[in-house]
Amino acid sequence: MTLILNHVTKQFGSHTAVNDLSIEIPEREMFGFLGGNGAGKTTTFRMILGLIDKTAGKITWNGESISYNKSHLIGYLPEERGLYPKLKVRDQLIYLGKLRGMSKVDALLELKKWLERFKIPEYLDKKVEELSKGNQQKIQFISAVIHKPQLLILDEPFSGLDPINVEMLKEAIVDLKDKGTSIVFSSHQMSHVEELCRHLCILQKGRPVVQGNLRDIKQSFGRKNLIIHGQGSFESLKNHPGVNKYRPVAEGCELQITDESVSQEIFSALRDFRFIRKFELEEPTLNDIFIEKVGASYA
Ligand SMILES: Nc1ncnc2c1ncn2[C@@H]1O[C@H](COP(=O)(O)OP(=O)(O)OP(=O)(O)O)[C@@H](O)[C@H]1O
């Protein structure tokens, strides 16, 4: 059940929103889709779902094209949330469940389970407009998963949620993945992708600039972060060969260095005359990689 995008392009008039994108999203995986504003993430999701036509390329799920008659296999949480404010949660979700082939009884049972899980069972007979934004978001999420889809596409699922609800939603998503759902999600929060995904793609102006396994991406990035906490000023390290970036912090400094050997030299330079509490070499964060690869286009 692999989702494959093969040389996919989308043009709106003369503007190319997605440009020759090829990705393979493995089965039962959580795949992170990243990119700055306007990079082409939502456009890609809409093409995967068949909501808009591709200009070129091919998209297959389990070897076949995705079409409306497969909507019971797919769940979608759109970026612009689309619930009917005047309808009660119960009526709305039963309606959506039935649209995807569920019986009324099954849809209600499933809805009640999710409301319990999200700790909002009292909202079953409330109108959507009576709910807070975060709780509306949870209802929208339930509408994407109520029919137990095999493929789940989540556009910015964590936006607008407080930290407790972010954790609650993360747990739910991980559970779905463990039960066999393939999940693709976009986020502007690198830490969420770092925590949840093994594979990812970063889009820039419709083109993939980074793609593959997160571990491999971090290793191949080369640069490392060096965290030093201790007494005194570390200002002189700014000009040390191999130091790309220097950032003072309350306890010391954080450096971005070109490779591991630089940390050895810095260690030797520091050990004779300073009290060092922490000296730690870290992999680059996804945030570092994103800023390096995508940031240049903002300059
Ligand atoms: N229906 C449309 N008509 C014309 N241009 C469009 C249309 N939809 C999207 N675009 C353009 O395509 C590009 C990609 O937009 P898209 O919404 O896919 O980006 P995104 O990565 O989801 O951005 P964001 O993170 O801001 O939500 C943008 O330049 C946008 O203006």
The ligand as a MOL file (V3000), in Angstrom:
LIG
                    3D

  0  0  0     0  0            999 V3000
M  V30 BEGIN CTAB
M  V30 COUNTS 31 33 0 0 0
M  V30 BEGIN ATOM
M  V30 1 N -6.2440 27.6120 -6.8520 0
M  V30 2 C -5.0960 28.2660 -7.0290 0
M  V30 3 N -4.9430 29.1680 -8.0210 0
M  V30 4 C -3.7780 29.8090 -8.2310 0
M  V30 5 N -2.6790 29.6300 -7.4700 0
M  V30 6 C -2.7640 28.7670 -6.4530 0
M  V30 7 C -3.9770 28.0370 -6.1750 0
M  V30 8 N -3.7460 27.2310 -5.1040 0
M  V30 9 C -2.4710 27.4600 -4.7290 0
M  V30 10 N -1.8830 28.3630 -5.5270 0
M  V30 11 C -0.4730 28.8400 -5.4440 0
M  V30 12 O 0.3540 27.6890 -5.4400 0
M  V30 13 C 1.4530 27.8660 -4.5350 0
M  V30 14 C 1.4590 26.7480 -3.5320 0
M  V30 15 O 0.3770 26.9100 -2.6230 0
M  V30 16 P 0.0410 25.8500 -1.4730 0
M  V30 17 O -1.2450 26.2830 -0.8560 0
M  V30 18 O 0.1160 24.4870 -2.0320 0
M  V30 19 O 1.2680 26.0790 -0.4750 0
M  V30 20 P 1.5130 25.4850 0.9870 0
M  V30 21 O 2.8700 24.8640 0.9630 0
M  V30 22 O 0.3890 24.6240 1.4160 0
M  V30 23 O 1.5810 26.8370 1.8340 0
M  V30 24 P 1.1640 27.1850 3.3800 0
M  V30 25 O 2.2250 26.5700 4.2600 0
M  V30 26 O 1.2300 28.6700 3.3950 0
M  V30 27 O -0.1960 26.6480 3.6310 0
M  V30 28 C 1.2920 29.2630 -3.9440 0
M  V30 29 O 2.1040 30.1480 -4.6710 0
M  V30 30 C -0.1890 29.5700 -4.1400 0
M  V30 31 O -0.4100 30.9420 -4.2820 0
M  V30 END ATOM
M  V30 BEGIN BOND
M  V30 1 1 1 2
M  V30 2 1 2 3
M  V30 3 2 2 7
M  V30 4 2 3 4
M  V30 5 1 4 5
M  V30 6 2 5 6
M  V30 7 1 6 7
M  V30 8 1 6 10
M  V30 9 1 7 8
M  V30 10 2 8 9
M  V30 11 1 9 10
M  V30 12 1 10 11
M  V30 13 1 11 12
M  V30 14 1 11 30
M  V30 15 1 12 13
M  V30 16 1 13 14
M  V30 17 1 13 28
M  V30 18 1 14 15
M  V30 19 1 15 16
M  V30 20 2 16 17
M  V30 21 1 16 18
M  V30 22 1 16 19
M  V30 23 1 19 20
M  V30 24 2 20 21
M  V30 25 1 20 22
M  V30 26 1 20 23
M  V30 27 1 23 24
M  V30 28 2 24 25
M  V30 29 1 24 26
M  V30 30 1 24 27
M  V30 31 1 28 29
M  V30 32 1 28 30
M  V30 33 1 30 31
M  V30 END BOND
M  V30 END CTAB
M  END
